[in-house]
């Protein structure tokens, strides 16, 4: 399997795009891969849009999803020059300032555009030692192949269970910890709850809690598709400022729950919640700007019961 993927990855983008075109037809019209999930997610997130408007986003998403698959295959052999030519970093001044301050950074991002290419680009634009947190695959051989591919340009991949041990070592220079934060949580009692895309949404607690406990400077990393396998991305420093007017009574209850669940002070729980609210606000704005770029096939809004299965 690994050999076959590497062989495919050596094809030029023009050939890979032809494969992607066929893949879109197969995924959307043939298999109908998670079409029901995508349709439900779009209906819940954009109730103000017409059915025709949501159908257009749905088709655009599946076209992008097919491209994501072939772009991810390409990461196995893409050259640095080709990567830089296809992905434009829009905020080098922010990366430079963070390096000059010598702070450790939590890079909080999501499944926008192509997160695999973003991971590879991270260490090309930041002087920090870059870590990427991942959940190991069930196949040891494929897991090793994917990790090697992701690490080709300098980022170091660390499994979720080893994060704290890895970042607490003396690395001799500041680090950036890359975290994806738009998955559905496994334990809702320990998760944050925000209003996101017109619905109550539970958010994985790790990025917020880690940022507070390890005294990291949080940044929001966005990415946007600008053409066929062409992107732009950038970062923005996030604040710990609570919402204008302060926390609601419901949010104060949540802060107490988070404080007890994670054995942290109420003050730290409040700062962590504020951070997640600020991150979620920016992610929502980015999704609304280019809805087809987000991973709608993910079962993001599972019920509490289904999350424990």
N, C-alpha and C positions, 0 to 999 in steps of 0.2 A: 504493500500500500504506500509506504513512504517513498519508494523508488518511483512509483507511478505519479505521485503528487509532484515530486521534484521534476520529473520529465515534463509534466503539464506546465509547471511554473516557468519553464524556460521558453515557452511560447511567447511571442510578442503580444502586447495588449490588444492589437487589432484582431488577432486570432482568438484570444480569450474572450473578447467582446462578442464574437460570433457564437461561441459556446454559451455565453451568458444569455444571448437572445433566445437560443433554443431552450435554455434552462428556465427562462421566464415562462415560455409557453407551456413547458412541462409542469412547472410548479403551480401556475395559476389556472390554466385551462385543463390540464391533465390530472395531476395528483390533487390539486386544490389544497396544497399544504397549509394547514392552519388558517384557511380562509375564514372560517367561522369565528375564530378567535380574533383575527384582525378586524373583521367587520363589527364585532361586538365592542372591541376596544375603541374603535373610531366613533361608534354611535354614542358611547358613554362620554367620550372626551369632547366631542364636537356636536352636541345636540342642536346647536344653532345653525349648523350647516345642512343643506338639503341632501337628500339621498344621492343625487347625482354628483354633488361636490365630494361627498365621502367616498363614492365609488371611484372617482378620479384619483384621490389620494391613495386609495387601496391599490389600484393598478400601478401607480408610480412607486409605491412602496415595494411591491413585488419585483418590479424592474430593478430597483436599487438593491433589493435583497439578492437577486441573482448576480448582480455585479459584485456585491460584497463577497459572495462565495468564491468567485474567480480571483478577486483581488487578494483574498486571504491565501489562496493557493500561490499567488505570485510572490507573497512575502518570503517564501522559501528561498528565492534566488534573486529577488530584485536588488539592483545595485544602489549604492548610496546616491550616486549622481541621478539615477532615474527617480528615486524616492524624493529627493529634493526638488526635482523638476516638476513633480506632480502634486506636491504638498507645500503650500506657502504658509509660513509662520508669520502671523500678523502682529504679534506683540513682543518682539525681541527686547524692548526696553524694560518690560516687566521681569523677564527672565534675568536680564542683566542686573537690575536693582536687587532682586532676591539674592543673587550670588554675591553682590557687593556687601550686603548686610550679613552674609554668612549664616542664614537661618535655615533650619530644617523645614521642609515643606510637605503639606498634604495636598496632592493634586487630585481633586474630586471631579470625576467626569461621568459619562454615561454612554449608553449604546447609541451614539449618534454617528451618522455617516459611516466611517469605517474605523472602529476602535483598535483593530489590529495594526493598521498603518499608523494610527496615532501613537500607539505604544512604541513602535519602531522609531518614530520621529522624535520621541521625547528626549532621548539621550543625545540627539544631534543638535538640539536647540538649547539645552540646559547644561551648564557646567557641573551641576550637582551630580552626585552618584544617584542614578535613577533605579528605583525598585518598582516592579509591577506585581501586584498581588493577584493570585489566580487559584482556582479550584482544580486540583489535578484530575486528569481524565482517567476513566476506568481502565483504559488500555495503556500499560506501561510503555510500550513501544511508541504509540502515537503521542503519548504525553511527552516523552523525551524529544520527539521530533518537533512538536509544537514549541516547546520551551527553547530548543536550540534555534528555531526560526525567529522567535520573538527577541532573542538575545543577540542577534547578529550585529547590531549597531551599538551595543553597550549597555542596554537596560538589563538589570538582573531580575529574574523572575523568582518569587518566593511564594510557597504555598500559604494559604490563609493561616493555618495553625502555627506557622513559624514566624509570623510577622514581627511580633514583639521582640523575640530573641534576635532576629536579624537586624532590626533598626537600632537596638540598644548596644550593638557592638561598636567599637571605635573604628570608624572607617577612614579617618584622617581628613575628611572633608564633609561639608554639609550634604544631606541627602534629600531626595524628593520621592515620596511614597505615592505611587499611582493607584487610585482606588475607583472602581466603578460602583455607583451608588443608586442605580435605578432598578435593582432586582427586587423581587418580592421577598420579604423576610421569612425566616423559618419560625421564629418565635415572636409572635405579635406582642406579647407582654413586655418584651425588651425593646421593641421597635418604637420609632418616632411616628407620629401621626400628623399629616398635613393636608390642607385642601389643595388638590393638584389636579388640573384638567377636569374641573367641575365635579370632583368626587373626593371623598375621604380616602386617603392613600397612606398605607403604612410603608415606612422607609427603613432600610437596614440601618442598625445603630452604629456599626463599626466605624465609619468615617468620622462621625460626630464625636464619638467617645474617644477614639484614638487621637484625634486632633487635640482634644482638651487634655487628656492624660499625658501625652508625650510633648505637650507644649509646641505644637507645630503651627506654622503659618499656613492657613488654608487658601487655596486658589481654586477657581472654577475653570475647568478646561472645556472649551466648546469646539465643535468641528462642523463644517458645512461642506456639502458636495457642490462644486461649482461647474462640473462638467463630467464627462465620462471618465471615471477613475482619476478625477482631479479634485483637489480639496483645498480649503483654507482652514486654519485653526488658530486659536489664541487662548490666552489665559487672563484671568482677572482675579485680583486679591479679594477674598471674601471677608466680610465683617462678622463680628459677634453681636451686632446691634439688634435688639429686639424689635418687633413690629412697631410702627408709629402708633403711639397711644398705649404701648405696653402690651403685655400678654393678656389674653382673655382668661376668664375663669376656667374654661375648659382646658386651656393650655397650661394653666397653673397646676391643675390636677395632673396633667400629663407629666409635668416637671417632677412632681412628687413621686409618681410611678417610676419614671426613669431613674431618679435618684436612688430609690430603693432597689430597683432591678439591677443596677450596675454598681451599687455601693459607692456612689460619689456624692458630693455635696449638692444641695439644691442650687447653689450658685453655679456650679459647673454644669449641672443638668440644664439649667436655663440657658447658659452660653452655648451648649451643644445643640439645644433645640433651635435657638436663634440662628445658628450656623446652617442647620438643615433647612430652615425656612427660607433663608437667603439663597441657598443653593437651589432649592426647588423652584423658587421664583424665577431664577435665571434659566433653568432647564425648561420650564414651561414656556417662557418667552421664545427660546430657541426652537422648540418644537412647533409653536404656532407660526414661526417665521418660515419653516421648511418641514412640515409634518411628515412628508415622505421619508425623511432622513432617520426617523426614530424606529426602534425595533418593535413594531406593533404585533409581531407574531408571538411575543412573550406573554405568558399568562400573568400579567402584572397585577391584576386586581382579583386575586384568589380570595376566597372566603377564609375566615379563621379556621374553620374545620378542615378545609382542603389543604391548608398550609401545614397541618400537622401530620398529614398522611405520608 
